[in-house]
Amino acid sequence: MPTDDRLVVVARYHSAGEAQLAQAQLEDAGIPAMLANADQSGLAPLFARTKGGVQVKVSADRADAARDVLGLRD
């Protein structure tokens, strides 16, 4: 069965620190994760808040497991 290597957003946070904590949780659970927009989150109040906040991304085939680790599933 082929894997889905697309990156999908599993969570959004207002600060890079919150997103980094989520990333660490995922990586501790064996789920590789990356952050998007983390560098831009510290520019406020110079600029408007980064649209979409700091995004935590994982491969699409690990998204459900990542949401479980972060406690984001219904």
Short mmCIF file of the C-alpha atoms (twelve columns), coordinates in Angstrom:
data_MODEL
# 
_entry.id   MODEL 
# 
loop_
_atom_site.group_PDB 
_atom_site.id 
_atom_site.type_symbol 
_atom_site.label_atom_id 
_atom_site.label_alt_id 
_atom_site.label_comp_id 
_atom_site.label_asym_id 
_atom_site.label_seq_id 
_atom_site.Cartn_x 
_atom_site.Cartn_y 
_atom_site.Cartn_z 
_atom_site.pdbx_PDB_model_num 
ATOM 1  C CA . MET A 1  0.000   0.000  0.000  1 
ATOM 2  C CA . PRO A 2  1.531   3.394  -0.988 1 
ATOM 3  C CA . THR A 3  1.959   6.036  1.687  1 
ATOM 4  C CA . ASP A 4  0.618   9.560  1.419  1 
ATOM 5  C CA . ASP A 5  3.575   11.931 1.785  1 
ATOM 6  C CA . ARG A 6  1.552   15.136 1.465  1 
ATOM 7  C CA . LEU A 7  1.865   17.445 4.464  1 
ATOM 8  C CA . VAL A 8  -1.378  18.438 6.138  1 
ATOM 9  C CA . VAL A 9  -2.106  20.902 8.931  1 
ATOM 10 C CA . VAL A 10 -3.216  19.112 12.096 1 
ATOM 11 C CA . ALA A 11 -3.167  22.093 14.474 1 
ATOM 12 C CA . ARG A 12 -2.766  25.882 14.566 1 
ATOM 13 C CA . TYR A 13 -1.426  27.940 17.459 1 
ATOM 14 C CA . HIS A 14 -1.122  31.648 18.209 1 
ATOM 15 C CA . SER A 15 2.518   31.427 19.293 1 
ATOM 16 C CA . ALA A 16 5.590   29.572 18.132 1 
ATOM 17 C CA . GLY A 17 6.126   28.296 21.684 1 
ATOM 18 C CA . GLU A 18 2.758   26.526 21.771 1 
ATOM 19 C CA . ALA A 19 3.402   25.016 18.353 1 
ATOM 20 C CA . GLN A 20 6.879   23.848 19.389 1 
ATOM 21 C CA . LEU A 21 5.378   22.054 22.393 1 
ATOM 22 C CA . ALA A 22 2.914   20.282 20.103 1 
ATOM 23 C CA . GLN A 23 5.720   19.392 17.709 1 
ATOM 24 C CA . ALA A 24 7.734   17.898 20.600 1 
ATOM 25 C CA . GLN A 25 4.711   15.837 21.725 1 
ATOM 26 C CA . LEU A 26 4.298   14.447 18.229 1 
ATOM 27 C CA . GLU A 27 7.969   13.651 17.794 1 
ATOM 28 C CA . ASP A 28 8.050   11.951 21.219 1 
ATOM 29 C CA . ALA A 29 5.193   9.775  19.928 1 
ATOM 30 C CA . GLY A 30 7.225   8.893  16.822 1 
ATOM 31 C CA . ILE A 31 5.369   11.210 14.441 1 
ATOM 32 C CA . PRO A 32 7.657   13.538 12.476 1 
ATOM 33 C CA . ALA A 33 6.238   17.084 12.414 1 
ATOM 34 C CA . MET A 34 7.202   20.465 11.031 1 
ATOM 35 C CA . LEU A 35 6.118   24.026 11.747 1 
ATOM 36 C CA . ALA A 36 4.971   26.598 9.201  1 
ATOM 37 C CA . ASN A 37 4.820   30.365 9.869  1 
ATOM 38 C CA . ALA A 38 6.782   30.012 13.127 1 
ATOM 39 C CA . ASP A 39 9.300   32.688 12.148 1 
ATOM 40 C CA . GLN A 40 6.586   35.212 11.376 1 
ATOM 41 C CA . SER A 41 4.647   34.803 14.620 1 
ATOM 42 C CA . GLY A 42 7.123   36.960 16.565 1 
ATOM 43 C CA . LEU A 43 6.729   39.985 14.301 1 
ATOM 44 C CA . ALA A 44 3.523   41.193 15.945 1 
ATOM 45 C CA . PRO A 45 2.698   43.969 16.705 1 
ATOM 46 C CA . LEU A 46 4.725   45.226 13.736 1 
ATOM 47 C CA . PHE A 47 2.531   43.291 11.346 1 
ATOM 48 C CA . ALA A 48 -0.941  41.802 11.467 1 
ATOM 49 C CA . ARG A 49 -1.122  38.374 13.057 1 
ATOM 50 C CA . THR A 50 0.075   35.693 10.669 1 
ATOM 51 C CA . LYS A 51 -2.906  34.341 8.813  1 
ATOM 52 C CA . GLY A 52 -3.642  30.884 10.122 1 
ATOM 53 C CA . GLY A 53 -1.228  31.149 13.045 1 
ATOM 54 C CA . VAL A 54 1.693   28.793 13.465 1 
ATOM 55 C CA . GLN A 55 0.775   25.560 11.742 1 
ATOM 56 C CA . VAL A 56 1.834   22.079 12.817 1 
ATOM 57 C CA . LYS A 57 2.106   19.791 9.787  1 
ATOM 58 C CA . VAL A 58 2.525   16.046 9.463  1 
ATOM 59 C CA . SER A 59 2.307   13.583 6.588  1 
ATOM 60 C CA . ALA A 60 -1.282  12.899 5.595  1 
ATOM 61 C CA . ASP A 61 -1.058  9.217  6.511  1 
ATOM 62 C CA . ARG A 62 -0.149  10.145 10.127 1 
ATOM 63 C CA . ALA A 63 -2.691  12.981 10.571 1 
ATOM 64 C CA . ASP A 64 -5.278  11.003 12.546 1 
ATOM 65 C CA . ALA A 65 -2.634  9.647  14.910 1 
ATOM 66 C CA . ALA A 66 -1.214  13.154 15.349 1 
ATOM 67 C CA . ARG A 67 -4.619  14.578 16.251 1 
ATOM 68 C CA . ASP A 68 -5.044  11.764 18.782 1 
ATOM 69 C CA . VAL A 69 -1.678  12.580 20.409 1 
ATOM 70 C CA . LEU A 70 -2.632  16.268 20.618 1 
ATOM 71 C CA . GLY A 71 -6.118  15.475 21.907 1 
ATOM 72 C CA . LEU A 72 -7.800  17.180 18.955 1 
ATOM 73 C CA . ARG A 73 -10.091 14.410 17.733 1 
ATOM 74 C CA . ASP A 74 -13.807 14.533 18.468 1 
# 
